[in-house]
Amino acid sequence: MVVDKVLNTIVPGRAQREQKKADERKLDLELNETFPTSDPLASTQPGAGVTGAEVKPSQLSPSQIASGRK
């Protein structure tokens, strides 16, 4: 549109903001088409986030013993 072109020339940063919005809308659309409802994103799956502090095991596993780990 002509109005958009004029506004982009007189409002600092408007063109970049509009392009970013358009890119985000396109990405949202593509993500909606990519992931079916029955297959939620991995970030929503149980155990997908931080599960707590990792502690050193009290005993070495057989594979750790075989590799010489301490």
PASEBA-1860 file (N, C-alpha, C; in nm, 3 decimals):
! residues 70
1> MVVDKVLN> 0.083/-0.119/0.000/0.000/0.000/0.000/0.087/0.125/0.000 ~ 0.035/0.227/-0.054/0.107/0.354/-0.060/0.123/0.412/0.080 ~ 0.019/0.398/0.163/0.025/0.452/0.299/0.138/0.386/0.377 ~ 0.152/0.254/0.363/0.260/0.183/0.433/0.397/0.233/0.388 ~ 0.414/0.254/0.260/0.542/0.303/0.209/0.575/0.441/0.265 ~ 0.475/0.528/0.271/0.496/0.663/0.326/0.530/0.655/0.474 ~ 0.453/0.574/0.549/0.479/0.561/0.693/0.618/0.502/0.717 ~ 0.658/0.406/0.637/0.791/0.344/0.653/0.903/0.446/0.631
9> TIVPGRAQ> 0.879/0.544/0.548/0.984/0.644/0.523/0.989/0.752/0.630 ~ 0.876/0.779/0.697/0.876/0.890/0.795/0.881/0.843/0.941 ~ 0.849/0.717/0.968/0.852/0.666/1.106/0.976/0.578/1.122 ~ 1.069/0.622/1.209/1.193/0.545/1.228/1.166/0.404/1.280 ~ 1.226/0.304/1.216/1.218/0.166/1.261/1.089/0.094/1.226 ~ 0.994/0.161/1.165/0.865/0.098/1.135/0.880/-0.016/1.036 ~ 0.960/0.001/0.935/0.975/-0.104/0.833/1.032/-0.231/0.896 ~ 1.131/-0.216/0.984/1.190/-0.333/1.050/1.089/-0.402/1.141
17> REQKKADE> 1.011/-0.323/1.216/0.910/-0.382/1.305/0.803/-0.456/1.225 ~ 0.759/-0.396/1.116/0.658/-0.461/1.032/0.712/-0.589/0.970 ~ 0.839/-0.587/0.929/0.898/-0.708/0.870/0.910/-0.817/0.976 ~ 0.948/-0.779/1.099/0.960/-0.878/1.207/0.823/-0.938/1.238 ~ 0.718/-0.854/1.242/0.583/-0.905/1.266/0.541/-1.002/1.156 ~ 0.571/-0.967/1.032/0.535/-1.054/0.919/0.609/-1.187/0.927 ~ 0.738/-1.182/0.964/0.816/-1.305/0.978/0.760/-1.392/1.090 ~ 0.721/-1.330/1.202/0.666/-1.406/1.314/0.531/-1.468/1.278
25> RKLDLELN> 0.447/-1.393/1.204/0.319/-1.449/1.160/0.342/-1.569/1.067 ~ 0.439/-1.557/0.979/0.469/-1.667/0.886/0.518/-1.789/0.962 ~ 0.606/-1.768/1.061/0.657/-1.879/1.141/0.545/-1.944/1.220 ~ 0.457/-1.864/1.281/0.344/-1.919/1.355/0.256/-2.005/1.265 ~ 0.229/-1.958/1.146/0.147/-2.034/1.052/0.215/-2.165/1.015 ~ 0.345/-2.159/0.988/0.418/-2.281/0.951/0.422/-2.379/1.068 ~ 0.440/-2.329/1.190/0.442/-2.418/1.306/0.306/-2.483/1.326 ~ 0.199/-2.406/1.308/0.064/-2.462/1.321/0.040/-2.572/1.219
33> ETFPTSDP> 0.094/-2.556/1.100/0.076/-2.657/0.995/0.169/-2.777/1.013 ~ 0.281/-2.757/1.082/0.380/-2.862/1.098/0.343/-2.961/1.208 ~ 0.295/-2.910/1.319/0.271/-2.995/1.435/0.122/-3.027/1.448 ~ 0.086/-3.154/1.433/-0.054/-3.190/1.454/-0.090/-3.181/1.602 ~ -0.219/-3.171/1.629/-0.266/-3.159/1.766/-0.227/-3.280/1.849 ~ -0.221/-3.396/1.788/-0.189/-3.518/1.863/-0.041/-3.529/1.894 ~ 0.040/-3.442/1.842/0.184/-3.448/1.864/0.232/-3.315/1.921 ~ 0.218/-3.296/2.054/0.257/-3.167/2.112/0.407/-3.145/2.102
41> LASTQPGA> 0.448/-3.019/2.112/0.589/-2.985/2.108/0.663/-3.052/2.223 ~ 0.791/-3.080/2.203/0.870/-3.148/2.304/0.878/-3.069/2.434 ~ 0.871/-2.937/2.426/0.881/-2.856/2.547/0.762/-2.875/2.640 ~ 0.652/-2.933/2.589/0.535/-2.957/2.674/0.529/-3.100/2.723 ~ 0.622/-3.183/2.684/0.623/-3.323/2.726/0.677/-3.336/2.868 ~ 0.625/-3.430/2.945/0.680/-3.454/3.079/0.827/-3.492/3.070 ~ 0.907/-3.436/3.157/1.049/-3.467/3.159/1.131/-3.392/3.057 ~ 1.071/-3.298/2.986/1.143/-3.226/2.883/1.225/-3.110/2.938
49> GVTGAEVK> 1.198/-3.072/3.061/1.268/-2.957/3.119/1.372/-3.000/3.220 ~ 1.407/-2.910/3.306/1.504/-2.938/3.412/1.438/-3.031/3.512 ~ 1.506/-3.139/3.546/1.446/-3.237/3.635/1.503/-3.231/3.776 ~ 1.599/-3.147/3.799/1.656/-3.134/3.933/1.807/-3.142/3.929 ~ 1.865/-3.130/4.046/2.010/-3.133/4.056/2.062/-3.274/4.028 ~ 2.170/-3.281/3.956/2.229/-3.411/3.930/2.325/-3.443/4.045 ~ 2.314/-3.562/4.094/2.399/-3.604/4.205/2.491/-3.714/4.158 ~ 2.606/-3.720/4.220/2.703/-3.823/4.185/2.653/-3.957/4.242
57> PSQLSPSQ> 2.650/-4.061/4.159/2.602/-4.190/4.208/2.695/-4.246/4.314 ~ 2.637/-4.321/4.407/2.717/-4.378/4.516/2.805/-4.492/4.466 ~ 2.765/-4.556/4.357/2.843/-4.665/4.300/2.860/-4.642/4.151 ~ 2.970/-4.692/4.096/2.992/-4.682/3.953/2.914/-4.792/3.882 ~ 2.867/-4.762/3.764/2.798/-4.862/3.684/2.902/-4.955/3.621 ~ 2.862/-5.073/3.576/2.958/-5.164/3.514/3.031/-5.103/3.394 ~ 2.961/-5.022/3.315/3.028/-4.961/3.200/3.131/-4.857/3.245 ~ 3.103/-4.786/3.355/3.200/-4.690/3.407/3.322/-4.762/3.464
65> IASGRK> 3.301/-4.875/3.528/3.412/-4.953/3.582/3.499/-5.004/3.467 ~ 3.433/-5.053/3.359/3.507/-5.106/3.245/3.588/-4.998/3.174 ~ 3.537/-4.875/3.173/3.609/-4.768/3.105/3.711/-4.701/3.194 ~ 3.716/-4.740/3.321/3.815/-4.683/3.412/3.777/-4.548/3.470 ~ 3.649/-4.511/3.466/3.603/-4.383/3.521/3.600/-4.389/3.673 ~ 3.618/-4.273/3.731/3.611/-4.266/3.878/3.506/-4.167/3.920
END
